């Protein structure tokens, strides 16, 4: 077993979405959690995981399918949000292991959905906004999307963009790029 301090969970979520406002009664809900485990000491990605989540108050429409590739039939085979959070805690040490995402959307979506559903937030407070760290490392005036950041770093986009498991894998590559530049730093959040 690897030292938990050397491991980082890189998380990317996909959620129900619409081209404009959500339909009446619907809310944006996580439908896929992509997670890549990064061994910071060895400087390698050591695990790629995917958790499909069944939405309860919304559905996957045509716009969402075009963006993510996920269909309602596919997410219907997923687990409940509560079960997904339990899996993150039990199988991926989410409560004790530092984690990162590209921007703050993923962290805020988890916090919001946990508050809305009464599910215990699965993560600890050691979250790093990898987009912010990347922007600082490359001295960029504007924070880049993940695909643009990969181009700047000279890294390939692997898999499908806006697919949680593939985006987490690509974000992990960007984290490792920053580790190689001695620019990676773990931060904490308290809200």
N, C-alpha and C positions, 0 to 999 in steps of 0.2 A: 504494500500500500504506500502510495506517495505521501509525502509530507503535505498536509492540507494547506500550510502557509505558502507553499510553492505552486499551488493549484489555483486557477482562476476559472470561474464559470462565465462564459460569454453567452449572453442571452439575446435573442431577437424574437419578438412576437408578431404575429399577424392577427388582425382583428376584423370583425365584420365592419364593412365600410360602404359608403354610398357616394355618388358623384356630387351630391349636395347634402341637404339635411337628412338625418335619419328619419325613416317613416314613423308615423305616430305610434308611440308605445315601444319603439325599438331603441336600444342603446348599443353602443359599440362594445363588443365582447371579444375576448381573446379566443381565437379558434385554432391557433397553432403556436407552440412554444418550441423554438429551436435552441439548442444548447450545445456549445462546444467547450470541452474542458481543455484548458491550456496549462501545460507545465512550464511555468515561467523560468525555472532554473534550467531545465533541459532545452528550453526554447523550441517547444514543439506542441502541436495540437494532438491530443491523445484520445479524444472521444467526441463523436458527433451523434447527437441525440435529437429525437423529435417526439413531441407529445401533441397529439390531436385533441382538441377540446370541443366538446359539444355545446353550442350556445343555447341559452335558455330563453332569452328575451329578444332575440333577433334572428335573422336568417342570412344565409350567404346568397346574395343576388348575382346577377350577371356582371355588374361592375366589379364586384369583389373577386369573382372567379377569373375575370380577365386580368386583374392585377396580380393575384396570388397563385392562380391555378387550382385553388381549392374549390370544391363543390359542396353543396349542402349534403348530398349523399355521403361524401367522404367524411365531413366533420360529424355527421350523425353517428359514425362508428367510433368517435372519440370518447374520452372520459369526461366526467363532470369537471368544472373548474376546481371544486374542492379536492377532488382526487388528483388533479394535475398538480395542485399546490402540495399535497401530501407526497407525491412522487418526487417533486423537486427537493423537498426536505429530506425524505428518507433515502433516496437513491443518489442525490447529487449534492448533499451537504449544504443546501442553499442557505440555511440559517447561520452557518459558521464560515463558509467559504466566501471570500471576496468575489464580487461579480462585476461585470461591465456590460454596457450596451452602447449602441451608437445613438447618442443623444439621451434625453431624459424621458422620451415618450414611453418606453417599455416600463421603466420604473413607475412612472405616474399611472400608466394603465393598470398595472398590478395593484397599486395602492388604491386606486379608484374602484376597481372591481372587487377587491377584498372588502372595502368599506361598504359597497353596495350589497354584497352577498353575505356579509358576516363571516367570511372565511379568514383565517389567520394569515397574515402576510408571511410568505414563505422565506423571505430573504432577510439577511442581517443588514446592518447599516453601512457596510463597506462596499459601496457602489461607485464605480468610476464611469464618468461620461467620456467614452473613448473618442467621440467626435471633438470634444473640447480639447482633450490632450493632443489629438492629432493636429488640430488647427494651431495650437501653440508650438508643437514640435516642428511643424513646417512653416511657421511664421506666416500663416494665412490671415488675411483680413476677414474673410467670410468662411463660416463653417460649411464644409462640403458634405454632400450626401455620400453614402458609402461607396457607390459605384464610381463617383468622381475621385474620391480619396484613393481608391485602388489604382486608378489611372495615374494620379500624382505620385504614388509610391512605386509605380512600375510593376504592379501585381495584377494577375488575371482575375476576372470575375468568374468564379467557379460555380456551376449550377445555375439555378434560376433566381434572378433578382426578385425580391418580395416573396420569397419562400423562406420561412423561419429557419429551417435547418441549414439551408445554403447561406443565408445572410449571416447567421451566427458563425459559420465556418469562415466566411470572408472577413468578417469583423475580427475574428481571431487572428487571421493572417496580418491584418493591420496592427493589431496589438503586438504581435511578434516583430513586425517591422519597427515599431516604436521601441520595443525592448532592445533590438539590435542597435538602435541609435542612442541608447541610454536615455530615452525621452519618456519611457513609460513610468507612470506614478499612480499608485492607488490613492483614492480619495474616499471620503466618507460623506454620507448624507444623513441628515437628521430629520427631514420633513417627511 
